[in-house]
Amino acid sequence: ASVSCIYGIGSPEFYRSENFVFKKGEKISRDEFSRHLINQRYERNDTELKRGTYTIKGDTLEIFPAYATNTVRVNFFADEVEKISEVDWVTGTIVKELSEYEVFPATHFVMPPDKTAAVVKNIRADLKKSIENFKSRGKLLEAQRIEERTNYDLEMIEQIGYCNGIEN
């Protein structure tokens, strides 16, 4: 089984719990809105808008959801969502005005921060067993290698919430 299956990383429940709903007229600053997107693994990219990224230009924030074909443009007036529009990604024309929108994470490998600590603890316990197993069989190189690689991945999970190849 994959690491994500064993430890419940990427579960549909976690994915759904990390969504972000916002509405026209809602009081939220552009910076706070941006933090929500970052927590959902969206990356800010002001030069190339592609799936899983967002851009900020003045009082306008545009999101390209990882699962969509069009972008969502959010206009702010001070600390309020003034306008929400679905925009054709290719032409830049407004497809429709929206009263609210639900943004799902850019990747399905998301986990609430409170659950991450427990998963990391379990992985460390399994790592300790694996290292002992390799050492008891005289496979010191394998023990060192699994320790280094796993600790690197765990550090990535603790720092940014995921690591490349987590599905394995």
Helices and strands as residue ranges (DSSP letters): H 3-7, H 12-17, E 20-23, H 30-39, E 43-44, E 53-57, E 60-64, E 71-77, E 80-87, E 94-98, E 100-103, H 113-136, H 140-160
